[in-house]
Amino acid sequence: MTRTTEDTNRRMLRARDAMDRAYAQPLDVAALARIAHVSEAHFARTFRAVFGETPHRYLQRRRVERAMYLLRESDRSVTDICFEVGFGSPGTFSRTFREIVGRSPREYRKAAVAAGVPTCFTMAWTRPSN
């Protein structure tokens, strides 16, 4: 691996780490590109090349993963969970959740059983494949 490739990967990891920390906050490509010290267009292209998905899709998947946990482990309403994980509307949340998980948040909650195993195993087993 060349030094340039390593530097690019580090920059993209910095931006992805920022997304992981602040997934529930409003994030835009411009702010993430600043974190990576590249232009917006270059950031979007490079992020996809490095991680295999666009920054927007990564953030959606991260939010849905957190929502899956909350749906399994709490009795809070789907709407509350929607806003807590960073979605702006319940409709967008439900549509995105269904695209990634394959069922609606309510269907997922009914089928999910809180397992008595460590969270890291549950996350690995239930991680969305899309």
N, C-alpha and C positions, 0 to 999 in steps of 0.2 A: 504494500500500500504506500502510495506516495505521500509526501508531507502535505501537499495541497489537499489530497483526499481526506487525510486525517483532520486537517483544519476545518474543512467543510463539514465533516461529520460531527466534530465537536460543536460547531456553531448550530447545527440543526438539533443536536441533543440539548443544547442550552435552551433553545426555543421550545422543544417538546417538554422539557422539565418545567418550564414556566407554564405551559398549558396544563400539565398534570397538577401543578400547585394551585392554579387559579381557574380550574375548569368551570366553576360556577359563575365566574365573573364575565362580563362582556369582553371578549377578546377580538381584535381585528388583525388582519394580515399586516397592516402597517406597524403596529406595536411589536408583533412577533418578528418582523423583518428587522426592526431596530435592535432587538435582543440578539439576533443572529449577525448583525452588522452587514446586511446585504439589502439590495433593493427588493421591493414587494414582489415583482414579477420573478426575479431570480429566486427569492425565498420559496414561492409557491412551487416552481418547477423543481428546485433542489430537494425540498421536503418530500415531494412525491417520489422522486428518484431514490432517495435514501430510505424512506419508510414504506413505500408502496401504496400510499394513500394521500389524498390532499390534506392540508392542515384542517380544513373545515370538517372533513369526514372523520379525521382522527379525534377532533374535539367532540363531535357528536357521539362517537363510539365511547369515548371516555365518560361522557355524561350519562349515557345509557347504562354503562357498566355500574356506575354509582347508583343509578335509579334501580337497577336490578337488585342490588344489595338492600336498598331501603325497602323495596317492595317485599322482599323475603323476610327481613328482620324487624319490620315495624308495622304498625297498623295505621300509619298516617295515610291521608287521602292521596290519591293519584295526583290531584291538582297541586297539593302542597309539595309533593316530591318533584313534580314537574318544575316548579319555580325554584326549589332548593338546588337542583342540579344545574340550573342555568338556562332552561328553555323559557322563551318569552310567552308561549301560549300552549294550552293543553292540546290543541289540535295538532300543532307541529310536533309536540312531544310524542303523542300517540302514533302519528304517522311514521316518525323517525324510529321509534321503538319497534314498531311492527316490521319496518324494513330491515332492521339490524337483527332482531331477535326471532322474528317469524310469527309472533303473536302479539296481541294487544297487552298493555300493562295489566289490565284486569285479569285477562286470561293467564298471564304469566304468574300473577300473584296467587290465583286459585291453584295452579299446578305446582307452584314452588313449595317445598317443604324445608323449613329451616333445619339443616342437618347439624348433628353434633360433632362436626369436624372443624379443624382450623379454617379460618377465613381464606387463607392463601390457597388451600385445596379447593374450596368451594368456588373461588374466583377462577381458578384454572379450569375446573370442570364445566362451569357455566359461561365462560367467556364467549361472546358472540363470534361467529366465524366470518361474518361479512365485514 
